[in-house]
């Protein structure tokens, strides 16, 4: 295993942990969005939905990067 290979694995592992954190944050925001909607704070709920969309987009980019690193 070359030094680059070990670095790629370490980087992919770190990105995987960040991705798991992102999923957890998204789940928490989803719960808050549900509560906000149920309690008549629709404007704030709309903002949290926008935040979740950004997390989803970034999660996909992280997933793609992880897969590329693991193939090297």
MOPAC internal coordinates of N, CA, C and O (Angstrom, degrees):
PM7 1SCF
backbone

  N    0.0000 0     0.00 0     0.00 0    0    0    0
  C    1.4508 1     0.00 0     0.00 0    1    0    0
  C    1.5279 1   107.72 1     0.00 0    2    1    0
  O    1.2310 1   120.85 1   -54.39 1    3    2    1
  N    1.3193 1   115.98 1   125.61 1    3    2    1
  C    1.4597 1   119.46 1  -179.54 1    5    3    2
  C    1.5286 1   110.70 1   -78.63 1    6    5    3
  O    1.2310 1   121.05 1   -14.09 1    7    6    5
  N    1.3275 1   115.60 1   165.91 1    7    6    5
  C    1.4618 1   120.34 1   177.36 1    9    7    6
  C    1.5179 1   110.78 1   -59.95 1   10    9    7
  O    1.2310 1   120.42 1   140.74 1   11   10    9
  N    1.3353 1   116.80 1   -39.26 1   11   10    9
  C    1.4607 1   120.16 1   178.62 1   13   11   10
  C    1.5168 1   110.82 1   -61.86 1   14   13   11
  O    1.2310 1   120.46 1   138.91 1   15   14   13
  N    1.3036 1   116.72 1   -41.09 1   15   14   13
  C    1.4615 1   120.97 1  -179.15 1   17   15   14
  C    1.5265 1   111.07 1   -61.32 1   18   17   15
  O    1.2310 1   120.71 1   136.39 1   19   18   17
  N    1.3091 1   116.26 1   -43.61 1   19   18   17
  C    1.4624 1   120.69 1   178.23 1   21   19   18
  C    1.5242 1   110.47 1   -64.31 1   22   21   19
  O    1.2310 1   120.29 1   141.32 1   23   22   21
  N    1.3103 1   117.05 1   -38.68 1   23   22   21
  C    1.4650 1   120.98 1   178.74 1   25   23   22
  C    1.5192 1   110.52 1   -66.10 1   26   25   23
  O    1.2310 1   120.38 1   140.31 1   27   26   25
  N    1.3292 1   116.88 1   -39.69 1   27   26   25
  C    1.4658 1   120.45 1   178.59 1   29   27   26
  C    1.5255 1   110.67 1   -63.85 1   30   29   27
  O    1.2310 1   120.73 1   137.69 1   31   30   29
  N    1.3142 1   116.21 1   -42.31 1   31   30   29
  C    1.4677 1   120.24 1   179.69 1   33   31   30
  C    1.5265 1   110.33 1   -64.67 1   34   33   31
  O    1.2310 1   120.63 1   135.10 1   35   34   33
  N    1.3208 1   116.41 1   -44.90 1   35   34   33
  C    1.4654 1   120.36 1   178.97 1   37   35   34
  C    1.5234 1   111.09 1   -62.00 1   38   37   35
  O    1.2310 1   120.60 1   137.40 1   39   38   37
  N    1.3152 1   116.47 1   -42.60 1   39   38   37
  C    1.4629 1   120.85 1   178.79 1   41   39   38
  C    1.5241 1   110.58 1   -64.50 1   42   41   39
  O    1.2310 1   120.42 1   135.79 1   43   42   41
  N    1.3275 1   116.81 1   -44.21 1   43   42   41
  C    1.4609 1   120.65 1   178.75 1   45   43   42
  C    1.5273 1   111.14 1   -62.64 1   46   45   43
  O    1.2310 1   120.50 1   140.09 1   47   46   45
  N    1.3267 1   116.64 1   -39.91 1   47   46   45
  C    1.4692 1   120.22 1   177.88 1   49   47   46
  C    1.5269 1   111.08 1   -63.34 1   50   49   47
  O    1.2310 1   120.46 1   137.21 1   51   50   49
  N    1.3343 1   116.73 1   -42.79 1   51   50   49
  C    1.4648 1   120.61 1   179.10 1   53   51   50
  C    1.5284 1   110.77 1   -65.04 1   54   53   51
  O    1.2310 1   120.35 1   137.12 1   55   54   53
  N    1.3235 1   116.93 1   -42.88 1   55   54   53
  C    1.4657 1   120.46 1   178.01 1   57   55   54
  C    1.5268 1   111.16 1   -64.21 1   58   57   55
  O    1.2310 1   120.40 1   145.19 1   59   58   57
  N    1.3182 1   116.84 1   -34.81 1   59   58   57
  C    1.4654 1   120.41 1   177.67 1   61   59   58
  C    1.5195 1   110.52 1   -63.20 1   62   61   59
  O    1.2310 1   120.46 1   137.80 1   63   62   61
  N    1.3258 1   116.73 1   -42.20 1   63   62   61
  C    1.4664 1   119.76 1   177.18 1   65   63   62
  C    1.5232 1   111.24 1   -63.72 1   66   65   63
  O    1.2310 1   120.23 1   138.50 1   67   66   65
  N    1.3242 1   117.16 1   -41.50 1   67   66   65
  C    1.4635 1   120.40 1   176.45 1   69   67   66
  C    1.5292 1   111.15 1   -62.22 1   70   69   67
  O    1.2310 1   120.56 1   140.94 1   71   70   69
  N    1.3048 1   116.54 1   -39.06 1   71   70   69
  C    1.4609 1   120.85 1   177.88 1   73   71   70
  C    1.5225 1   110.94 1   -63.45 1   74   73   71
  O    1.2310 1   120.15 1   137.71 1   75   74   73
  N    1.3250 1   117.32 1   -42.29 1   75   74   73
  C    1.4702 1   120.54 1   177.00 1   77   75   74
  C    1.5301 1   110.55 1   -61.92 1   78   77   75
  O    1.2310 1   120.64 1   139.34 1   79   78   77
  N    1.3322 1   116.38 1   -40.66 1   79   78   77
  C    1.4631 1   120.04 1   176.44 1   81   79   78
  C    1.5210 1   110.83 1   -61.81 1   82   81   79
  O    1.2310 1   120.56 1   138.65 1   83   82   81
  N    1.3116 1   116.53 1   -41.35 1   83   82   81
  C    1.4521 1   120.80 1  -179.91 1   85   83   82
  C    1.5245 1   110.94 1   -62.62 1   86   85   83
  O    1.2310 1   120.58 1   138.89 1   87   86   85
  N    1.3210 1   116.51 1   -41.11 1   87   86   85
  C    1.4713 1   119.94 1   177.69 1   89   87   86
  C    1.5274 1   110.64 1   -63.01 1   90   89   87
  O    1.2310 1   120.34 1   140.06 1   91   90   89
  N    1.3176 1   116.95 1   -39.94 1   91   90   89
  C    1.4658 1   120.82 1   179.12 1   93   91   90
  C    1.5302 1   111.02 1   -66.16 1   94   93   91
  O    1.2310 1   120.67 1   137.37 1   95   94   93
  N    1.3192 1   116.32 1   -42.63 1   95   94   93
  C    1.4655 1   120.26 1   177.81 1   97   95   94
  C    1.5202 1   110.36 1   -62.32 1   98   97   95
  O    1.2310 1   120.55 1   136.82 1   99   98   97
  N    1.3119 1   116.56 1   -43.18 1   99   98   97
  C    1.4638 1   120.62 1   179.33 1  101   99   98
  C    1.5334 1   110.52 1   -61.87 1  102  101   99
  O    1.2310 1   119.91 1   138.54 1  103  102  101
  N    1.3117 1   117.77 1   -41.46 1  103  102  101
  C    1.4713 1   120.81 1   178.65 1  105  103  102
  C    1.5242 1   110.48 1   -62.98 1  106  105  103
  O    1.2310 1   120.18 1   139.64 1  107  106  105
  N    1.3288 1   117.26 1   -40.36 1  107  106  105
  C    1.4621 1   120.58 1   178.61 1  109  107  106
  C    1.5254 1   110.83 1   -65.57 1  110  109  107
  O    1.2310 1   120.41 1   137.18 1  111  110  109
  N    1.3260 1   116.81 1   -42.82 1  111  110  109
  C    1.4629 1   120.30 1   178.61 1  113  111  110
  C    1.5227 1   110.48 1   -64.37 1  114  113  111
  O    1.2310 1   120.81 1   142.68 1  115  114  113
  N    1.3216 1   116.05 1   -37.32 1  115  114  113
  C    1.4694 1   119.89 1   177.87 1  117  115  114
  C    1.5311 1   111.06 1   -61.54 1  118  117  115
  O    1.2310 1   120.67 1   137.92 1  119  118  117
  N    1.3193 1   116.33 1   -42.08 1  119  118  117
  C    1.4664 1   120.06 1   177.47 1  121  119  118
  C    1.5244 1   111.38 1   -63.74 1  122  121  119
  O    1.2310 1   120.66 1   138.25 1  123  122  121
  N    1.3303 1   116.33 1   -41.75 1  123  122  121
  C    1.4626 1   119.76 1   178.01 1  125  123  122
  C    1.5294 1   110.90 1   -64.90 1  126  125  123
  O    1.2310 1   120.67 1   140.41 1  127  126  125
  N    1.3112 1   116.33 1   -39.59 1  127  126  125
  C    1.4670 1   120.63 1   178.88 1  129  127  126
  C    1.5142 1   110.73 1   -61.10 1  130  129  127
  O    1.2310 1   120.68 1   136.96 1  131  130  129
  N    1.3149 1   116.30 1   -43.04 1  131  130  129
  C    1.4714 1   120.60 1   178.19 1  133  131  130
  C    1.5260 1   110.29 1   -60.68 1  134  133  131
  O    1.2310 1   120.45 1   134.01 1  135  134  133
  N    1.3179 1   116.75 1   -45.99 1  135  134  133
  C    1.4589 1   120.72 1  -179.80 1  137  135  134
  C    1.5286 1   110.92 1   -63.24 1  138  137  135
  O    1.2310 1   120.58 1   135.61 1  139  138  137
  N    1.3368 1   116.50 1   -44.39 1  139  138  137
  C    1.4603 1   120.48 1   179.87 1  141  139  138
  C    1.5303 1   111.44 1   -60.86 1  142  141  139
  O    1.2310 1   120.85 1   136.62 1  143  142  141
  N    1.3188 1   115.98 1   -43.38 1  143  142  141
  C    1.4651 1   120.57 1   179.44 1  145  143  142
  C    1.5158 1   110.63 1   -63.19 1  146  145  143
  O    1.2310 1   120.38 1   135.59 1  147  146  145
  N    1.3265 1   116.89 1   -44.41 1  147  146  145
  C    1.4668 1   121.41 1  -179.25 1  149  147  146
  C    1.5236 1   112.40 1   -67.07 1  150  149  147
  O    1.2310 1   120.07 1   157.84 1  151  150  149
  N    1.3310 1   117.46 1   -22.16 1  151  150  149
  C    1.4611 1   121.34 1  -177.13 1  153  151  150
  C    1.5265 1   112.70 1  -107.79 1  154  153  151
  O    1.2310 1   120.88 1  -158.58 1  155  154  153
  N    1.3124 1   115.93 1    21.42 1  155  154  153
  C    1.4531 1   120.81 1   171.60 1  157  155  154
  C    1.5111 1   116.90 1    72.37 1  158  157  155
  O    1.2310 1   120.02 1  -154.81 1  159  158  157
  N    1.3081 1   117.56 1    25.19 1  159  158  157
  C    1.4633 1   120.70 1   178.91 1  161  159  158
  C    1.5362 1   107.88 1  -112.87 1  162  161  159
  O    1.2310 1   121.85 1  -119.85 1  163  162  161
  N    1.3404 1   114.06 1    60.15 1  163  162  161
  C    1.4615 1   120.65 1  -173.65 1  165  163  162
  C    1.5144 1   114.40 1   -62.72 1  166  165  163
  O    1.2310 1   119.92 1   144.84 1  167  166  165
  N    1.3364 1   117.76 1   -35.16 1  167  166  165
  C    1.4646 1   119.79 1  -179.67 1  169  167  166
  C    1.5141 1   111.87 1   -63.38 1  170  169  167
  O    1.2310 1   120.56 1   137.38 1  171  170  169
  N    1.3027 1   116.54 1   -42.62 1  171  170  169
  C    1.4648 1   120.56 1   177.91 1  173  171  170
  C    1.5289 1   109.78 1   -68.53 1  174  173  171
  O    1.2310 1   120.94 1   142.10 1  175  174  173
  N    1.3248 1   115.80 1   -37.90 1  175  174  173
  C    1.4695 1   119.72 1   178.43 1  177  175  174
  C    1.5246 1   110.50 1   -60.13 1  178  177  175
  O    1.2310 1   120.43 1   140.44 1  179  178  177
  N    1.3231 1   116.79 1   -39.56 1  179  178  177
  C    1.4630 1   120.29 1   178.44 1  181  179  178
  C    1.5267 1   110.98 1   -61.64 1  182  181  179
  O    1.2310 1   120.42 1   141.22 1  183  182  181
  N    1.3238 1   116.80 1   -38.78 1  183  182  181
  C    1.4661 1   119.87 1   177.82 1  185  183  182
  C    1.5268 1   111.50 1   -66.00 1  186  185  183
  O    1.2310 1   120.24 1   142.93 1  187  186  185
  N    1.3152 1   117.14 1   -37.07 1  187  186  185
  C    1.4644 1   118.98 1   179.67 1  189  187  186
  C    1.5226 1   110.71 1   -69.94 1  190  189  187
  O    1.2310 1   120.29 1   147.54 1  191  190  189
  N    1.3258 1   117.05 1   -32.46 1  191  190  189
  C    1.4665 1   120.05 1   176.40 1  193  191  190
  C    1.5260 1   109.91 1   -64.48 1  194  193  191
  O    1.2310 1   120.29 1   139.82 1  195  194  193
  N    1.3286 1   117.04 1   -40.18 1  195  194  193
  C    1.4663 1   120.58 1   176.80 1  197  195  194
  C    1.5284 1   110.53 1   -61.74 1  198  197  195
  O    1.2310 1   120.20 1   140.41 1  199  198  197
  N    1.3228 1   117.22 1   -39.59 1  199  198  197
  C    1.4638 1   120.68 1   177.89 1  201  199  198
  C    1.5293 1   110.79 1   -63.45 1  202  201  199
  O    1.2310 1   120.56 1   139.58 1  203  202  201
  N    1.3342 1   116.54 1   -40.42 1  203  202  201
  C    1.4681 1   119.78 1   178.84 1  205  203  202
  C    1.5216 1   111.22 1   -65.44 1  206  205  203
  O    1.2310 1   120.07 1   143.41 1  207  206  205
  N    1.3174 1   117.47 1   -36.59 1  207  206  205
  C    1.4618 1   120.20 1   177.96 1  209  207  206
  C    1.5246 1   110.78 1   -63.38 1  210  209  207
  O    1.2310 1   120.41 1   140.25 1  211  210  209
  N    1.3207 1   116.81 1   -39.75 1  211  210  209
  C    1.4629 1   120.63 1   176.58 1  213  211  210
  C    1.5217 1   110.62 1   -64.20 1  214  213  211
  O    1.2310 1   120.29 1   136.35 1  215  214  213
  N    1.3243 1   117.05 1   -43.65 1  215  214  213
  C    1.4670 1   120.48 1   177.53 1  217  215  214
  C    1.5240 1   111.07 1   -60.54 1  218  217  215
  O    1.2310 1   120.33 1   138.91 1  219  218  217
  N    1.3293 1   116.98 1   -41.09 1  219  218  217
  C    1.4689 1   120.44 1   178.94 1  221  219  218
  C    1.5248 1   111.12 1   -63.09 1  222  221  219
  O    1.2310 1   120.52 1   135.90 1  223  222  221
  N    1.3169 1   116.60 1   -44.10 1  223  222  221
  C    1.4672 1   120.73 1   179.19 1  225  223  222
  C    1.5212 1   110.49 1   -61.46 1  226  225  223
  O    1.2310 1   121.00 1   132.96 1  227  226  225
  N    1.3202 1   115.69 1   -47.04 1  227  226  225
  C    1.4618 1   119.49 1  -179.50 1  229  227  226
  C    1.5221 1   111.87 1   -68.13 1  230  229  227
  O    1.2310 1   120.03 1   146.71 1  231  230  229
  N    1.3201 1   117.55 1   -33.29 1  231  230  229
  C    1.4648 1   120.44 1   177.50 1  233  231  230
  C    1.5194 1   110.14 1   -63.11 1  234  233  231
  O    1.2310 1   120.44 1   140.48 1  235  234  233
  N    1.3036 1   116.76 1   -39.52 1  235  234  233
  C    1.4672 1   119.55 1   178.46 1  237  235  234
  C    1.5267 1   110.73 1   -65.09 1  238  237  235
  O    1.2310 1   120.30 1   138.52 1  239  238  237
  N    1.3266 1   117.02 1   -41.48 1  239  238  237
  C    1.4676 1   120.56 1   178.18 1  241  239  238
  C    1.5293 1   110.71 1   -63.87 1  242  241  239
  O    1.2310 1   120.16 1   139.15 1  243  242  241
  N    1.3251 1   117.31 1   -40.85 1  243  242  241
  C    1.4706 1   120.54 1   176.67 1  245  243  242
  C    1.5243 1   111.06 1   -63.25 1  246  245  243
  O    1.2310 1   120.67 1   136.81 1  247  246  245
  N    1.3165 1   116.33 1   -43.19 1  247  246  245
  C    1.4695 1   120.64 1   178.94 1  249  247  246
  C    1.5195 1   110.51 1   -59.82 1  250  249  247
  O    1.2310 1   120.35 1   134.51 1  251  250  249
  N    1.3202 1   116.94 1   -45.49 1  251  250  249
  C    1.4671 1   120.77 1   178.75 1  253  251  250
  C    1.5260 1   111.53 1   -61.06 1  254  253  251
  O    1.2310 1   120.31 1   137.06 1  255  254  253
  N    1.3319 1   117.01 1   -42.94 1  255  254  253
  C    1.4659 1   120.65 1   179.52 1  257  255  254
  C    1.5252 1   110.98 1   -64.69 1  258  257  255
  O    1.2310 1   120.58 1   138.40 1  259  258  257
  N    1.3236 1   116.50 1   -41.60 1  259  258  257
  C    1.4687 1   120.80 1   178.92 1  261  259  258
  C    1.5270 1   110.23 1   -60.99 1  262  261  259
  O    1.2310 1   120.70 1   134.15 1  263  262  261
  N    1.3203 1   116.26 1   -45.85 1  263  262  261
  C    1.4674 1   119.71 1  -179.84 1  265  263  262
  C    1.5269 1   111.80 1   -63.27 1  266  265  263
  O    1.2310 1   120.35 1   139.90 1  267  266  265
  N    1.3371 1   116.94 1   -40.10 1  267  266  265
  C    1.4631 1   119.54 1   177.76 1  269  267  266
  C    1.5296 1   110.72 1   -63.20 1  270  269  267
  O    1.2310 1   120.25 1   135.51 1  271  270  269
  N    1.3317 1   117.12 1   -44.49 1  271  270  269
  C    1.4607 1   120.35 1  -179.74 1  273  271  270
  C    1.5261 1   111.67 1   -63.55 1  274  273  271
  O    1.2310 1   120.46 1   140.81 1  275  274  273
  N    1.3070 1   116.74 1   -39.19 1  275  274  273
  C    1.4700 1   119.71 1  -177.69 1  277  275  274
  C    1.5201 1   111.76 1   -70.94 1  278  277  275
  O    1.2310 1   119.78 1   159.74 1  279  278  277
  N    1.3218 1   118.03 1   -20.26 1  279  278  277
  C    1.4688 1   121.23 1   177.77 1  281  279  278
  C    1.5216 1   112.52 1   -83.13 1  282  281  279
  O    1.2310 1   120.30 1   163.74 1  283  282  281
  N    1.3415 1   117.04 1   -16.26 1  283  282  281
  C    1.4802 1   120.00 1  -177.88 1  285  283  282
  C    1.5086 1   112.34 1   -75.53 1  286  285  283
  O    1.2310 1   120.10 1   180.00 1  287  286  285

